[in-house]
Amino acid sequence: MRYWLALLFSAASFALAGVYYGRLPERMPVHWNLHGVVDAWLPKPTGAFALPFETPFLTGILIGVAPKATNAAESGSMRRVYPTIVAAIAAFMLYLMIMVVRVGIGIELAVPSYAAIGLGVLFIVLGNYMGKVTRNWIVGVRTPWTLASDEIWSRTNRLGGCLLVLAGFVITISAVLGYGTDFVLPAVIAAAAVPVGYSYVLARRLHGDKRNA
């Protein structure tokens, strides 16, 4: 089974909730603001298993719904890369669950900073695979110009992958240095906007060259 690692991470979330259930408070913190202050709680039966249920739900969509809707995950490069991408996302969800449990049992954490570190690592992993997939409707920089041309797709997603890795390092390092989530939004915007603009400029240049040939 190609998705065994993602399913293992999903099962681990349930196992974690079950093992620590007796030590969790009756009101579970489930959301923190940017300053690290809890601003949402749920009763323990719901709060303890919210993320464990969300993880297989999201994983199920990524495994069973998205590929069938687009026929993308069966193409050569996607067949090799996509299971790793799904596993990385499931691992990030498990990482969030570990944070929730640790806070629930009384361990103080700077939750926004730790969440930013996990997000940064996820971006680094995803960025390393973006330039390795062929045109598809699930993974990569999907614009009208990338989806219309293999060359534009390849060049744009190599750039997008590099920028996503760079954004991941910026987010991770800034969080470790104590800046929390301060750099998350600028890094995400830059990593998303630059490849989109690049794909447009590249399409104009290539199409212009063809018209002038």
Secondary structure, DSSP 8 states (H G I E B T S, - for coil): -TTHHHHHHHHHHHHHHHHHGGGS-SEEEEEE-TTS-EEEEEEHHHHTTHHHHHHHHHHHIIIIIHHHHHT-TTSHHHHHHHHHHHHHHHHHHHHHHHHHHHHHTT----HHHHHHHHHHHHHHHHHHHHTT--S-SSSS---TTTTT-HHHHHHHHHHHHHHHHHHHHHHHHHHHTT-TTTTHHHHHHHHHHHHHHHHHHHHHHHHHHHHH-
